[in-house]
Amino acid sequence: MSRSEMFRVQHGVAVEMTQRLYDVPSPPIDGQLKGSAMLQNLPSIVAAQVLNPAPGSRVLDMCAAPGGKTTLLAQIMGGQGQIVALDRTHAKVDDIAALAAELGCRDCIQAYKTDSTKSVEKLDQELQKFQQLLQQQWLDEDPWQQQQAAQSSSRKLLLLLQDAENA
């Protein structure tokens, strides 16, 4: 069952939460801490901390909304480098851009609307073709043909990666 189908079914099991497992402080709603504090879920924090990108790094966040992980990565990088943040809807991409602006890290974050799962499938297909071409070319005895095939394949792969980045 897909995610969208889950929200449309008329039967199933419902869970009512009667008691919190954890108390999480919430910033005041009146905007006093705007740009100073943000609540995040633990997996986003752990992912950014484990990656721990150095200043000047290039990072691809393929499921970036609402932008907490993306902006944390930017802060870890000291605002130096490039983060390409992808998500599937314009509204989510707008949320990422708004949060980046609010937290002062807009300069190193570029947010784009794209379906990462489709991008990965296409990239995987091209990588498989590239691998097959490499295997074929080394079976060929002519070194000049090997070099030409390798250069052509690597150019195609590079163009595909650039297209995915620019999408």
C-alpha positions, 0 to 999 in steps of 0.5 A: 500500500502506498503512502497516499493510499494509507490516508484514503482507506476507510478501515484499519487500526487507529492509535490514540496517544494518551501520554507523551513519551518525551517532553520536548520544549516548544519555542514561544509561538509569538516568534520571540525565538524566530531564527534562533531555535528549531525543533528537529527529529532525532534522525535528522540530527544524527544524519547531519552529525554523522556525515559531518561535512567539512566547510567547502563540501558538496552535499546532496539531500534527497529528502530535504523538507522541511529543511531542518537537516539541510540547514543543520548541514549548512551550519556544520559546514559554516555556510561554506560549500554547497547543499543541493536540497531536493523534495517532491513538491513546490510547497516543500521546496518553498519551506526549505528555502524559507527556513534557509533564509530564516536561519541565515544559510540561504547562500549555500543551499539550493532547493529544487523540486524533483522526485529523488526516487526517479532520479536514483532509478535513472542514475542507476540505469546509467551506471549499469550501462557504464559498467557494461561498457567498461566490461566490453571495452576491456575485452576488446584488444585495441587500446585506442578503442578502449580509450575512446569508449571510456571517454565517451561513457564517462562524458555521458555519466558526467552529463547525467550527474550534471543534469540531475544536479540542475533539475 
